[in-house]
């Protein structure tokens, strides 16, 4: 789906700072790209000026920050994290219990501060992943208070991916590279500025304050073409309809092959924007009078994840990798009505040994992990 | 434990650098809190001295490295209801166990003007080689939070939690980008036990495995990746032969890498 053109505005490149400053002025803490420890990470912005000219070269097991010769703001596909740590905290206290003077235990929820956050530079894959996290954490009757409080405060400025990484395959999962929903504002970066569209009342209000001219039909068309080109530039693919095939290959020899290469470090699950597993742990105070109950990111590659009373149902790397892949791509359909993969490619780039999910799936199903030029569905 | 009296605790030292005892001392205020809940009967570095005391819990730092050490650890075990080995020396023999694969006597002859004054065993071995150990805390040194967690669990009457997950688990929770992926440095995090809070990757450097092997540590796959990153066999051997050289998983990994060295 192309960017809706009726309400599109044109934001000149030198006014991007005004947009960020405007968000700061109405009380948002702004999160945007920064380079830290060799990666593009999302961090609180001290000033409204975003860094220009960043690029990220991604390959299986490799991520290198580079320079965009055109000095664009968003010529990088993604970094290790985007929205997930902002809504589903990596480690946080859930509740506290104290023993009062009478010896009675008193429980109290620990609620996170409800901070208004504007996240600038999220991608279509991140938005698709957020929709899945919403489906999990905001389930009818099982609403997660901690997640909900943070989620309600988010203002999302999405950008179209013009320069996909070699690890990207969102065109084949139908989740990108152009954002189509789930944002407050969406930007498509052209040579001299951005085609900007609002996706919510909050977004429309912010856009209105900038007093921008409507985007011309040529600008809208250029943005649309850019999305089509970015989709065609993706070389990896993830086929659809994997549920039955994968579940019929649970004893495939490829699981042993991948288990020999996999470190079971859990990096793939940590960077995956849809993974939501967590473990809970108690931290009693030393005086023995209070204790805090925490929730921490967990991984199906860890030992305790498969631990049932007296036994471990996934004792080895083979069964853990199989759990990760078959849950993500097969049984996720039963839980959420779609695959759990949004094509961001993070699990490929951030695997220290460069295991490629699309390659493993191709080996397991006898299909191809290469994208034929005409095979893109949902592109742009 | 008898609820009417405080549990009696001892901290013993064997062949070690004292760094794990410092993890106790560096606790600061929590140490005072702890001292109020237990009866600290022996902890030479902190003051109380009664090495022969019968205790409920004995923390043991250091490896067994001399003939006298063997006698002493048997003596301590017989007087302790529960024995907890703390640190890389006590759990894997420590850095001094590098001599296990070398001619230790030759080293002694080279280094000391009176080699005959040195009375050490050929091998430095973990406490569990000699006596039953009830719980092991890995790390070089162990961290204060680990110590507190164990003591707290025991005071509450529950088994301490044994976290054998990888350093990567803690590293990713803290949001550090993977140093192997961004810089191609040979990080031991994917085969090393959590517990340090991903201290080294948090400072942008590679983990060197001071917490010992994690569960399901795929050292073959990591060694293969180290080769792909440009390390030769000798460098890979050194990655595994460090603080925890005698931990069986690391010892085997170093042995395999050694076999691929050019003749």
Interface residues (C-beta under 8 A of the other chain):
Chain A: X36 X37 X38 X39 X41 X61 X62 X63 X64 X65 X79 X80 X81 X85 X90 X91 X260 X261 X262 X263 X264 X265 X266 X267 X270 X271 X281 X283 X284 X286 X287 X288 X296 X297 X298 X299 X302 X303 X304 X316 X317 X320 X349 X350 X351 X352 X353
Chain B: X30 X33 X34 X37 X148 X149 X151 X152 X155 X156 X161 X164 X165 X166 X168 X169 X172 X173 X174 X175 X176 X177 X178 X179 X180 X181 X182 X183 X184 X187 X189 X190 X191 X204 X215 X216 X218 X220 X221 X222 X224 X225
